[in-house]
Amino acid sequence: EKKMPKIEKTDAEWRQQLDEIQFRVTRHKGTERAFTGIYWDCHDQGTYRCICCDAPLFRSESKFDSGCGWPSFHSPNDPALIDEHDDRSFGMRRVEVTCHDCGAHLGHVFEDGPAPTGLRY
């Protein structure tokens, strides 16, 4: 069953709101270079929100250093705020994570995270 995003905008509308990297990653499933983003080594307390729609996706309490160069969390703030999709691109089988409210690509979830979930978002 395919869930429809609640917030829909044209590429032109997203481009007005986002910079080029944010647009490529969130709207076209791009990848930010590892160890370059503003949040990979961020230790601030608080909520990490969707860059596109401001949904409160992750909390600093679930953030951990995975060594992969991207911000990593063991659990979402609220599972209803994210959607998971089978991703078979690039000859791999992964689980893509998107924002439930706007469909923004957030990355992937892997089963190599710490307790309590064993997951790495």
C-alpha positions, 0 to 999 in steps of 0.5 A, a space after each residue: 500500500 503506497 502512502 501519499 505525502 500530505 504536502 505536495 509541491 512542484 520541483 520549482 516550489 521546492 527549489 525556492 525553499 531548498 538549497 541545491 544539495 538539500 533539493 537533490 537529497 530530499 526530492 531526488 534521493 541524492 546522497 550528501 558526501 559523508 562527513 560534510 553535512 552540518 549534523 553528522 558531528 552535531 551534539 546539540 540537544 533537541 529535535 532534528 526536523 525535516 528540512 522540507 516541512 519542519 516535521 519533528 523526525 528525530 531527537 538528540 537522545 536517540 542520536 549516536 556516532 556510527 562512524 559512517 559520516 552521516 547523522 545516525 539515530 537508533 529510533 525516530 521521534 514518532 514512527 508515524 512521522 516516517 515511512 519505509 520503502 523497499 529500495 533496490 537501487 544500485 544493485 542493493 536491497 535497502 530500506 529507504 526512509 522518507 518523511 511521512 508528511 512531505 515525502 522527503 528522502 531522509 536516507 536508509 535504515 540499517 540493522 546495525 545500530 545500538 540498543 534499544 532498537 538495533 537500528 541505524 536511521 
